[in-house]
Amino acid sequence: CMLNAFNMTIPGVPTIYYGDEFGSPGGNDPDNRRMMRFSGLNSNESFTKAFTKKIVNIRKNNLALIYGDYKSLKVEKDIYAFARGYFTNKVIVVFNKGNQPQDVSITLPAEYCGKNYSSSFGAKASVYGSKLSVNIPENSCEILIAN
């Protein structure tokens, strides 16, 4: 899921190959040409497909993720956060690749302060002045969209 979220939120045109939307396994030729599956997904594959559909819609509905500038906000061992902005559309993306939930504190650029942010995937987030605090579950990401 984090790969699809990263693909949909960084600058550039995202590409999803068949099978990426639900996490199909595959390898070198001929294993890279498995038959298309339209049904019979297991629970993990169904979750990944629903997540991918949601992240594609988030991108489609936020010009900041299509045309916006890009600012790294935090780069640590397990945490990566960046901001995308296009005029008044502001989005903050936070990844936690660690095996533990993380309370992440981020200093926001001035143009990202004074806004209320909605969580796309349920993480608890709050802004006080120029500080964003967000609790990110293990092996997950969060996309915060300014209202």
N, C-alpha and C positions, 0 to 999 in steps of 0.2 A: 504494500500500500504506500509506503513512504517513497518508493521509486516513482510511482505514478503521481504522487503529490508534488515531488520535486520537479518532475517533467512538466507538470501543468502550471507551476508557479514561477519558474525561472524565466529570464528573458529568452525570446526566440519562439519558433514554431514547434510545438510539441508533436511527437510522433508516437503512436501506439500501434504496435504490430499485433496481428491476430494472436490471441492467447494472453497478451499482457493484461487485458481487461479483467481476467479472472485468475491469473497466475498459473497458466498452463506450464507444466514442466516440458523440457525439450533439450536436445543436445545437438551434436554435429549431425551432418547429413548421414542417414535419411531421417533421423529423429526430429529434425526441424520441420518436417512436413506432416504432422499428425492431422487426422481428419478433424474437421470443424465439429464442435459440440454446441448444440443449441439447447440442450437440456441435460439433466442428470448431474448437475454440479453438486459437489459436496458442500458442507456448511462453510468451510474456509474459502472455497472458490466463489460461492454465492456472496459472502461478505465482501470479498475483494472486488467483485463485479459491481455491487451496490456502491461501495466506496469510490470506485473509479467513475461511475456515472455521476455521483455527487460532485467529485472534484472537477470533472469536465464542465458541469453546470456552473460551479463557482467561478471558473475561469471565464466562461462564456458571458457571465453577468457582471464581470468586474473589469472595466477597461484598464485598471491599474495592472492587472495580470497579463494584459495583451500589449498595451503600449507604454506602460509606466516605467519610470526610472527605477533603479535598483540600488539599494544601500544595505551593505552587511551591517548587522547590529551586534551580533555576538557570535564568536567562533571559539569553541572550547572542545575538549576531548569528545564529549557525547552530545553537545548542544550546538545547533546552528540556527541562527535567526537572521532574517532579513526583512526589509520593507520594500514595498512597491507602491508608487504613487503616480496618479495621473489626474492633474487638477485637484478636485476635492475628493476623488476616490482614493482612499488609503487602505492598504492591506499589509498586515504583518504576518509572516509565516515563521513558525518555530518547529524545529525537529529535535527529538530526543532519541538517539540511537542506543542509549544505554538500557540496561536491564532493570533499572529502578526508576520510579517516578522522580521527577525533578521539579523543584521550585526554582523558577528562572526569573531573574530580575534583569531588566533591560532598560538602559537609558535611551529615551526616544529623541530623535531629531525634533527641532522646534515645530516643524509643520505637521508632526504626528501627535503633538500634545493637545490637550483640551478636547479630546474626542472620546465618545463612548464606542467601545468595540464589542461586536457580537462574536461569540465563539461558534465556529462551524461544526466542531466535533465534540463539544461538551466540556472542554477544559475550563477550569475556573480562572478568570483573568480580571485584573483591575488596574486602573491607571490612577496614580497620585502624582500630580505635577508632571514631571518629565520621566517618571519611573513606571514601567509596565511590569507587573508581577503576574506570572502565569504558572499554573501547575500542569505539567505535561506528563501523562502516563508513560511508562516504559515502552520503547520501540514504537513510537507514534509521532504524530505531528498535530499541529493546530494551525488553523487559518483564522486570523482575527480581522474582521472587516469593520471599518469605521461606519457608524450610522450617521 
